[in-house]
Amino acid sequence: MFKHHLQGDDLASAPQFHDINGANYWTYQGMTMTSVGLNAVVGRVPEEYGMEPQSLAQVRKGCYDPKARLDDMNVNGIAASLNFGSMAGFDGSRCFHRAPDKAQALVHLRAYNDWHIQEWCAYDPGRFIACAILPTWDMDATVAEIKRVAALGCTSVSLSDNPTTVGLPSIHNAYWEPMWRALVEHNVAICLHIGSGNIAPHASDETPIEAWITTMPMSIAVGAADWLSLDALNRYSDLKIILSESGIGWIPYFMERADFSHARHKAWTHSGFNGRKPSEVFRDHFMCCFIDDAFGLQNLAAIGEDIVAYECDYPHSDALWPEVPEFLWQSVQGLSPLQIDKVTHLNAARYLNFDVFAKYQREQINVGALRAKAAADGVDVTPISTGGAAPLEEGEAKRPITSGDIMRMMSKQAKVA
């Protein structure tokens, strides 16, 4: 990741990848970073979804190799994809933002972006969409990095939906003004991925994990409400915000509730929607992404057909790989051909300023063509069984897995070094 972009002391001090006793992990400035959060379980037998991978040997090669990722995209009927990184965290806060030496962190964050744009995405720029991370602890460096990655063809950045979790000012602080301006000037969209700042709450350590998983997409509602009240949206009409992995079924009520709250309380709250309804602001600036949401698509008119986009969530546990087309086709029944085009690619392409047909003709990257290529290339989709860290102790009787079980497994795995 770093050896082609750094040298000397900068390379020697970069994040290091380790393989000890069959476990892979990263170290950086005194921190140890292992796999987290049902991270790369795609292709496993369902019984092992709760076993957090501990090494590259326990995941599909498409998780870390761009050629293999394209193979898995082909069999899944995916024409183009924006990929979020795991090592640094969705927005870089897992690694670079928490590093004590910020001067080094800035060098290494830039190198990470170079690798992501110039190696991973450049493997096939017609099918990979670049998404950079920013050194938001330094606003001058942040603006400079936006300009730099935009010049490299990157059209999106991943940010925390709550920067106060890493000690930075809230999004309502004047600190962020230069970033808003730079993003708009360079036509760069913001991606807010669930879990990047606000943590999805769970009721107790004894709460079954399925309850936690059920509410995870909707947990971004806290951040969405916060960003919807961002005053910069009144000043920058072209500021674009993508709610990654948010789901869409809850969005109509969210907008209805925002409008109701504003109507009932604006006399004393002095809220800043400039005479518009919050729902109007939402439709002007936000796009929502869904994995499997038949109810939301059945109520597309209540959301807005221009602000919805599909995402496949590969390689996480919600991913429907390799059967995305089968699941999605059932969900889009009742939509017009144009609406199907919008939610499957047109909206995403517009928000991300990405021409999905710049390199390939439509007939080359539709589901049938991609699956034919996957078949010709012999892409193996046989479910794999690789084991790994498990939420229950060996020999423990089967019982409902709880949130506490998962947290303890993660904590134990983090001490792998």
C-alpha positions, 0 to 999 in steps of 0.5 A: 500500500505504501511502498510505491508512494513513500521512501526512506523514513516516511516509508519506515514509519508508515502503517505496517502489515503483520502476519503472526501465528496466522493472524493479520493486523496493522500497527501504526504509531503504537496502535494495533488495528485488527479486523472489525465489525462483521467486516469481510464475511462475504462468500462464507457459509452463513453459520460463520458470519459471526466469525470475524476474519483474522487473516487474508486467508479467511476472506475472499481475495476480492477483499484485497485484490482489485482483479479479484474484486472485479471478478466478484463484481462481474458475478454480482452484476455490478458495473461500477463501485465505490470502495471504502477502506478498512485499515484507516477506517471509513474516514481515516479516524481509526488510524490517522486521526488518532495518531499522536504524530500528526505530521507523519499522519498527514504524509501517510494519509496522502500516500493512502489516497495515492494508493487508493486512486493511482493503484486500486482505482486505476486498475480499472478507472471505468469501474472503480470510483475513488473516495479519498479521506481527509486530514480534517485535524488540519484545515489548511491541509484538508483544503490542499488535499481536496484540491490534490485528489480532485486533480487526480480525478477523485470525486468523493471523500469520506467524512465522519458524521460526527467529528466531535468523536475524535476531538474536532469541532462540530460540523456547525462550527466555523472551523469547517467553512474552508472545507465546504467551499473547497468541496463545492469548488471542486465538485466533490461529494461527501460520503457519510458511512454508518459507524463513522462517527455516531455509534449505532446504539445497542440496548444492553450487552445482553441484547441479541445481536440481531436487534443491533443489526436491525437498527444499524442503517437507521442509526444514521438518522441522528447524523442525518438530522444533524447535517440537515441542520447544517447552515452551509446548506443554505450557502452552498447550493451544490454541496452534496451529501451521500448517506452510505448504507443508510437504507431508505424505508425510514426516510419519508417519516424522517422528512415528515418529522423534520417538517413537523418539528420545524413548523411547530418550533421555528418561532422560538428555535430560530432554525436556519432553513431560509424559508424552506421546509427541511424536506426540501433541503434534504432532497436538494442535498442528500442521497440515500443508499440502500442494500435491500429495501423493497418497502422504500422502493414501493414508496419511492415517490415519498422519498424522491426518485432522484436521491436514491441509489443502490449499494451492494455492501460487499464484503460485509455481512449484509451483502447479497453477493452473488445474487444482487440482481435476483434480489434487486429485480424483485424489489424494483417491480412496479418502477418504470424503466427510467426509475430503475435506471436512476436507482441502479446507476444514474443517480449515483453517477450524477452525485459522484460525477462519474461517467459509467459509460465512458470506458464501456458501452452499456451492453458490455457492463449490464448484468448479463454481460458481466455474468457471462464474463465471470462464467468464462473466467471461471469465477468460483462462488462456492461458499467457503468455511475458514473459521476465525474468531467466534463469539461463543467459547469453544464447546459452549452450548448454542444460544442467541448471540448477544451484543456483548458477545460480539463486543467481547470477541472484538476486544479479544481479537484486538489483543492478537498482537 
